[in-house]
Amino acid sequence: MSTHEPEEAPRRRWPMSRVNTALVALCLIGAVLGFVLGEPVVGTSLLVGGLIGGGGAIAARRGTSGDLERLNALEWADERDRTAGVKGLAVVGAVALVLGIVQLAIVAIAGVEQTARFMAVGMFLALAASWFFANWYFVRRG
């Protein structure tokens, strides 16, 4: 009888990050809802987006993946990836805010239905609030 603990089997790593798992799951759930509700364009778009995103995330975890593959898939491997990814996401946030303003202008000009108007306003306010609170948090964090 040995006093040594038995060696644990190597733990298998999930093929993509938690963030990507959540994003892919949301896309697939949205795709199913799109098809069930009779919106095949929405369903197909979300299905294709989820499959491509999931495939890209899995491929980015390969040892041979490059910087751009890891950044695009949100599978950051080190601090350099994290720095570049954060800068890229900051640009995406700024573009999203500008597009939100353009969307609100189009909604006002076109006079769209109330649901679309509320969605556009809600999205813009959510982006603006998240921009403010993210900046507030990171300024104080240092």
C-alpha contacts under 8 A as a table, 3 or more apart, distances in Angstrom:
res1	aa1	res2	aa2	distance
2	S	5	E	7.95
14	W	17	S	7.29
15	P	57	A	7.83
15	P	58	I	5.44
15	P	61	R	7.30
16	M	20	N	6.15
16	M	21	T	6.37
16	M	54	G	7.62
16	M	57	A	5.70
16	M	58	I	5.45
16	M	61	R	7.17
16	M	75	E	7.52
17	S	20	N	5.24
17	S	21	T	6.12
17	S	57	A	7.75
17	S	74	L	7.98
17	S	75	E	6.61
18	R	21	T	4.91
18	R	22	A	6.11
19	V	22	A	5.19
19	V	23	L	6.19
19	V	74	L	7.89
20	N	23	L	4.92
20	N	24	V	5.95
20	N	53	G	7.74
20	N	54	G	6.92
20	N	57	A	6.84
20	N	73	A	7.74
20	N	74	L	7.27
21	T	24	V	5.26
21	T	25	A	6.03
21	T	54	G	7.61
22	A	25	A	5.08
22	A	26	L	6.09
23	L	26	L	5.15
23	L	27	C	6.21
23	L	50	G	7.40
24	V	27	C	5.07
24	V	28	L	6.17
24	V	50	G	4.75
24	V	51	L	7.32
24	V	53	G	6.83
24	V	54	G	5.99
25	A	28	L	5.13
25	A	29	I	6.06
25	A	50	G	7.54
26	L	29	I	5.14
26	L	30	G	5.92
27	C	30	G	5.06
27	C	31	A	6.00
27	C	46	L	5.01
27	C	47	L	6.26
27	C	49	G	6.95
27	C	50	G	5.08
28	L	31	A	4.92
28	L	32	V	6.26
28	L	46	L	6.54
28	L	47	L	5.69
28	L	50	G	6.15
29	I	32	V	5.22
29	I	33	L	6.26
30	G	33	L	5.02
30	G	34	G	5.97
30	G	43	G	6.74
30	G	46	L	6.42
31	A	34	G	4.96
31	A	35	F	6.25
31	A	42	V	6.74
31	A	43	G	3.86
31	A	44	T	6.47
31	A	45	S	7.49
31	A	46	L	5.04
31	A	47	L	5.25
32	V	35	F	5.26
32	V	36	V	6.09
32	V	43	G	6.34
33	L	36	V	5.04
33	L	37	L	5.91
33	L	43	G	7.06
34	G	37	L	5.26
34	G	38	G	6.23
34	G	39	E	4.80
34	G	40	P	6.13
34	G	41	V	7.81
34	G	42	V	5.50
34	G	43	G	4.25
35	F	38	G	5.20
35	F	39	E	5.47
35	F	40	P	5.24
35	F	42	V	7.68
35	F	43	G	5.15
35	F	44	T	7.93
36	V	39	E	7.50
39	E	42	V	5.49
39	E	43	G	6.17
40	P	43	G	4.86
40	P	44	T	5.80
41	V	44	T	5.22
41	V	45	S	5.99
42	V	45	S	5.16
42	V	46	L	6.16
43	G	46	L	5.35
43	G	47	L	6.01
44	T	47	L	5.02
44	T	48	V	5.98
45	S	48	V	5.33
45	S	49	G	5.97
46	L	49	G	4.96
46	L	50	G	5.90
47	L	50	G	5.17
47	L	51	L	6.14
48	V	51	L	5.18
48	V	52	I	6.01
49	G	52	I	5.27
49	G	53	G	5.81
50	G	53	G	5.08
50	G	54	G	5.84
51	L	54	G	5.16
51	L	55	G	5.96
52	I	55	G	5.09
52	I	56	G	5.99
53	G	56	G	5.09
53	G	57	A	6.10
53	G	73	A	6.99
54	G	57	A	5.07
54	G	58	I	6.19
55	G	58	I	5.19
55	G	59	A	6.08
56	G	59	A	5.06
56	G	60	A	6.00
56	G	69	E	7.42
56	G	73	A	5.84
57	A	60	A	5.09
57	A	61	R	6.74
57	A	70	R	7.56
57	A	73	A	4.81
57	A	74	L	7.23
57	A	75	E	6.57
58	I	61	R	5.55
58	I	62	R	7.33
59	A	62	R	5.57
59	A	65	S	7.01
59	A	69	E	7.93
60	A	65	S	5.33
60	A	66	G	7.60
60	A	69	E	5.51
60	A	70	R	4.91
60	A	73	A	6.45
60	A	75	E	6.42
61	R	65	S	6.82
61	R	70	R	7.32
61	R	75	E	6.86
62	R	65	S	5.49
65	S	69	E	6.10
65	S	70	R	6.79
66	G	69	E	5.33
66	G	70	R	6.39
67	D	70	R	5.28
67	D	71	L	6.13
67	D	81	D	6.96
68	L	71	L	5.07
68	L	72	N	5.98
69	E	72	N	5.33
69	E	73	A	6.15
70	R	73	A	5.20
70	R	74	L	6.05
70	R	75	E	4.88
70	R	76	W	5.69
70	R	77	A	7.38
70	R	81	D	7.62
71	L	74	L	5.15
71	L	75	E	6.24
71	L	76	W	6.13
71	L	81	D	6.52
71	L	84	A	7.55
71	L	85	G	5.74
72	N	75	E	7.78
74	L	85	G	7.47
76	W	79	E	7.88
76	W	81	D	5.18
76	W	82	R	5.75
76	W	85	G	7.59
77	A	81	D	6.18
77	A	82	R	7.62
78	D	81	D	5.36
78	D	82	R	6.29
79	E	82	R	4.87
79	E	83	T	6.10
80	R	83	T	5.19
80	R	84	A	6.31
81	D	84	A	5.24
81	D	85	G	5.90
82	R	85	G	4.99
82	R	86	V	6.00
83	T	86	V	5.27
83	T	87	K	6.34
84	A	87	K	5.19
84	A	88	G	6.17
85	G	88	G	5.00
85	G	89	L	6.06
86	V	89	L	5.09
86	V	90	A	6.12
87	K	90	A	5.07
87	K	91	V	6.50
88	G	91	V	5.25
88	G	92	V	6.37
89	L	92	V	4.88
89	L	93	G	6.11
90	A	93	G	5.07
90	A	94	A	6.32
91	V	94	A	5.10
91	V	95	V	6.17
92	V	95	V	5.10
92	V	96	A	6.03
93	G	96	A	4.99
93	G	97	L	6.29
93	G	127	L	7.73
93	G	131	W	7.57
94	A	97	L	5.18
94	A	98	V	6.40
95	V	98	V	5.09
95	V	99	L	6.09
96	A	99	L	5.05
96	A	100	G	5.98
96	A	127	L	7.52
97	L	100	G	4.94
97	L	101	I	6.38
97	L	124	F	6.77
97	L	127	L	6.40
97	L	128	A	6.91
98	V	101	I	5.17
98	V	102	V	6.37
99	L	102	V	4.94
99	L	103	Q	5.96
100	G	103	Q	4.97
100	G	104	L	6.19
100	G	120	A	7.19
100	G	123	M	7.22
100	G	124	F	5.21
101	I	104	L	5.13
101	I	105	A	6.30
101	I	124	F	7.15
102	V	105	A	5.10
102	V	106	I	6.25
103	Q	106	I	5.11
103	Q	107	V	6.10
103	Q	120	A	6.73
104	L	107	V	4.98
104	L	108	A	6.18
104	L	117	R	7.80
104	L	120	A	6.23
104	L	121	V	6.78
105	A	108	A	5.12
105	A	109	I	6.18
106	I	109	I	5.03
106	I	110	A	5.79
107	V	110	A	5.30
107	V	111	G	5.70
107	V	112	V	5.77
107	V	116	A	7.96
107	V	117	R	6.27
107	V	120	A	7.71
108	A	111	G	5.47
108	A	112	V	7.60
112	V	116	A	6.43
112	V	117	R	6.42
113	E	116	A	5.62
113	E	117	R	6.34
114	Q	117	R	4.99
114	Q	118	F	6.13
115	T	118	F	5.18
115	T	119	M	6.15
116	A	119	M	5.04
116	A	120	A	6.14
117	R	120	A	5.18
117	R	121	V	6.18
118	F	121	V	5.12
118	F	122	G	5.83
119	M	122	G	5.05
119	M	123	M	5.98
120	A	123	M	5.21
120	A	124	F	6.21
121	V	124	F	5.19
121	V	125	L	6.12
122	G	125	L	5.17
122	G	126	A	5.99
123	M	126	A	5.10
123	M	127	L	6.13
124	F	127	L	5.16
124	F	128	A	6.10
125	L	128	A	5.06
125	L	129	A	5.97
126	A	129	A	5.17
126	A	130	S	6.01
127	L	130	S	5.17
127	L	131	W	6.05
128	A	131	W	5.10
128	A	132	F	6.27
129	A	132	F	5.10
129	A	133	F	6.12
130	S	133	F	5.16
130	S	134	A	5.79
131	W	134	A	5.29
131	W	135	N	6.13
132	F	135	N	5.31
132	F	136	W	6.07
133	F	136	W	4.88
133	F	137	Y	5.98
134	A	137	Y	5.14
134	A	138	F	6.15
135	N	138	F	5.27
135	N	139	V	5.94
136	W	139	V	5.37
136	W	140	R	6.37
137	Y	140	R	5.41
137	Y	141	R	6.05
138	F	141	R	4.82
138	F	142	G	6.11
139	V	142	G	5.45
